[in-house]
Amino acid sequence: MYLIVGLGNPERKYATNRHNIGFQLADRLMAAHGFSAPRSKFHAILSEGRIGDHKALIIKPQTFYNESGRAVSAAAKFYKIPVENIIVLHDELDLAPGKVKLKFGGGAAGNNGLKSITAHMGDGFLRIRIGIGHPGDKNKVTQYVLSDFSKAERAEWVDETLDALAAAMPILLESNRPQDEIGSRFLSDIAMRLGKAVPQKTKARKEAKPDTTPDLSADQKQVSQKTEKTEKKEEGPLAHLLRGLFKADDNNKKKED
């Protein structure tokens, strides 16, 4: 079973705030995947259902953003959900609006909701970081995150990004693949749904060295590869020793002649 946690603040006045995009995605997931009617438990609003082939519990902590760990801990302990099966949905100031990234474990980067969850559960949970942009002045951050998305923002990226995330979520719950492969497929699926370029893999590959091999025909390449393999085999310690013995024997013969 998975525990999906949307971060946000309770009360209607915060419902459409930028800081509540985690709550908004949680609501979108419940609707898209036919979850049960929401109810109150564990200091949270929760709903149960299935995403793909997996059971999931979606919660929206009602302890206010900075104390989210209390609700997460209570729900996880009751349902015996391990920390690696917890997925947290939250806003991210340091990402451009509509940009989505994943983070497996690690620090909270100043996010008090993540700090609270880490204090109660450890840091081994998965984070879905949803970019909301930065106001450009750290003194304006609080006012910015607690303000509503504009109609233009909702039309340009908010609603379609939430829909894409909700549709792609079954990919993220596949537990029979490596995390980096699942994450790459998840982000690629979102990008395609949004009509954007497919993002690079979460782990950057090392830049390949330029190929300085001469351009050979297919037959030449086969001969070259066989020669290289033969040469590599002859470089073994036993071959080296035998070659030395034969050379010594040849030299002795030359002296005798």
BELHURA-V685901 format. One record per residue. N is the residue number from 0. RES is the residue in one letter. PHI is phi in whole degrees, 0 to 359 (* if undefined). D_FIRST is the distance of its C-alpha to the first C-alpha in Angstrom with 2 decimals. Layout:
{{N	RES	PHI	D_FIRST} {N	RES	PHI	D_FIRST}}
This chain:
{{0	M	*	0.00} {1	Y	250	3.80} {2	L	246	6.83} {3	I	253	9.86} {4	V	243	13.12} {5	G	268	16.45} {6	L	264	19.47} {7	G	174	22.65} {8	N	249	25.13} {9	P	287	25.28} {10	E	82	28.44} {11	R	299	29.74} {12	K	296	32.18} {13	Y	263	29.49} {14	A	306	27.48} {15	T	255	29.05} {16	N	293	29.63} {17	R	299	28.83} {18	H	295	26.90} {19	N	259	24.57} {20	I	295	23.47} {21	G	295	19.90} {22	F	299	20.05} {23	Q	297	21.72} {24	L	292	19.09} {25	A	301	16.36} {26	D	297	18.75} {27	R	295	19.33} {28	L	295	15.68} {29	M	301	15.48} {30	A	290	18.77} {31	A	293	18.29} {32	H	249	15.20} {33	G	63	16.40} {34	F	286	14.10} {35	S	294	15.39} {36	A	299	18.34} {37	P	299	17.71} {38	R	218	18.44} {39	S	262	19.29} {40	K	191	17.48} {41	F	58	16.87} {42	H	59	19.66} {43	A	207	17.80} {44	I	267	17.63} {45	L	228	14.18} {46	S	211	12.99} {47	E	246	10.22} {48	G	178	9.99} {49	R	230	9.14} {50	I	238	10.17} {51	G	66	11.81} {52	D	264	10.21} {53	H	241	6.50} {54	K	288	4.95} {55	A	213	5.37} {56	L	242	7.48} {57	I	253	10.73} {58	I	231	13.30} {59	K	236	16.95} {60	P	305	18.41} {61	Q	255	21.79} {62	T	266	23.23} {63	F	73	24.88} {64	Y	311	23.87} {65	N	288	25.22} {66	E	242	23.34} {67	S	301	19.82} {68	G	299	18.59} {69	R	297	19.31} {70	A	290	16.81} {71	V	299	14.03} {72	S	298	14.87} {73	A	297	15.10} {74	A	291	11.72} {75	A	296	9.95} {76	K	291	12.28} {77	F	295	11.96} {78	Y	268	8.24} {79	K	55	8.71} {80	I	263	6.54} {81	P	290	8.92} {82	V	300	11.10} {83	E	290	10.69} {84	N	258	7.21} {85	I	257	9.19} {86	I	239	11.32} {87	V	252	14.52} {88	L	256	16.93} {89	H	208	20.51} {90	D	284	24.18} {91	E	222	26.26} {92	L	295	30.01} {93	D	276	30.83} {94	L	245	29.69} {95	A	299	31.85} {96	P	307	30.88} {97	G	87	28.30} {98	K	284	27.57} {99	V	240	23.91} {100	K	221	22.85} {101	L	249	19.88} {102	K	217	19.99} {103	F	262	18.03} {104	G	68	18.92} {105	G	95	22.53} {106	G	284	24.57} {107	A	267	24.28} {108	A	51	27.56} {109	G	83	28.81} {110	N	277	25.84} {111	N	292	25.78} {112	G	293	22.34} {113	L	293	20.91} {114	K	300	23.31} {115	S	295	22.01} {116	I	295	18.34} {117	T	298	19.71} {118	A	297	21.89} {119	H	269	19.13} {120	M	237	16.35} {121	G	89	18.36} {122	D	254	18.55} {123	G	275	15.95} {124	F	267	13.79} {125	L	267	14.37} {126	R	245	16.86} {127	I	258	17.92} {128	R	264	21.58} {129	I	250	23.48} {130	G	293	27.22} {131	I	240	29.43} {132	G	80	32.56} {133	H	238	34.81} {134	P	290	37.84} {135	G	95	39.99} {136	D	220	41.01} {137	K	299	38.88} {138	N	287	40.80} {139	K	257	39.46} {140	V	299	35.74} {141	T	301	34.93} {142	Q	298	36.92} {143	Y	293	35.37} {144	V	290	31.66} {145	L	267	32.39} {146	S	257	34.31} {147	D	282	33.16} {148	F	296	32.74} {149	S	285	36.00} {150	K	299	36.42} {151	A	295	37.34} {152	E	297	34.16} {153	R	297	32.03} {154	A	288	34.10} {155	E	281	34.24} {156	W	209	30.68} {157	V	298	28.29} {158	D	296	27.38} {159	E	291	27.30} {160	T	292	25.17} {161	L	296	22.51} {162	D	296	22.69} {163	A	295	22.43} {164	L	297	19.36} {165	A	297	17.60} {166	A	290	18.78} {167	A	274	17.82} {168	M	304	14.20} {169	P	304	12.91} {170	I	298	14.82} {171	L	289	13.01} {172	L	267	9.61} {173	E	287	11.65} {174	S	262	10.95} {175	N	261	14.20} {176	R	229	16.58} {177	P	298	18.04} {178	Q	303	16.88} {179	D	293	20.37} {180	E	290	20.57} {181	I	299	17.37} {182	G	300	18.67} {183	S	295	22.08} {184	R	294	21.08} {185	F	298	19.09} {186	L	293	22.16} {187	S	295	24.53} {188	D	297	22.97} {189	I	298	23.31} {190	A	300	26.84} {191	M	293	27.86} {192	R	296	26.69} {193	L	269	28.76} {194	G	69	31.63} {195	K	252	31.71} {196	A	295	32.41} {197	V	295	29.54} {198	P	291	28.60} {199	Q	288	29.30} {200	K	296	26.76} {201	T	299	25.14} {202	K	255	27.31} {203	A	290	30.95} {204	R	278	32.95} {205	K	289	36.24} {206	E	293	39.22} {207	A	289	40.97} {208	K	285	44.55} {209	P	299	47.20} {210	D	277	48.33} {211	T	257	51.97} {212	T	290	52.38} {213	P	299	55.38} {214	D	286	54.80} {215	L	246	55.46} {216	S	287	55.76} {217	A	301	53.34} {218	D	295	55.97} {219	Q	296	56.74} {220	K	297	53.07} {221	Q	297	52.78} {222	V	298	55.95} {223	S	298	54.79} {224	Q	295	51.42} {225	K	297	53.23} {226	T	297	55.70} {227	E	298	53.01} {228	K	297	51.22} {229	T	298	54.60} {230	E	296	55.48} {231	K	294	52.19} {232	K	296	52.75} {233	E	291	56.32} {234	E	276	55.13} {235	G	296	53.65} {236	P	298	55.47} {237	L	291	57.22} {238	A	298	58.47} {239	H	297	59.66} {240	L	294	61.58} {241	L	297	63.18} {242	R	299	64.17} {243	G	295	65.86} {244	L	293	67.75} {245	F	296	68.98} {246	K	297	70.13} {247	A	297	72.00} {248	D	294	73.63} {249	D	298	74.68} {250	N	296	76.23} {251	N	295	78.21} {252	K	296	79.50} {253	K	299	80.63} {254	K	295	82.51} {255	E	294	84.21} {256	D	292	85.25}}
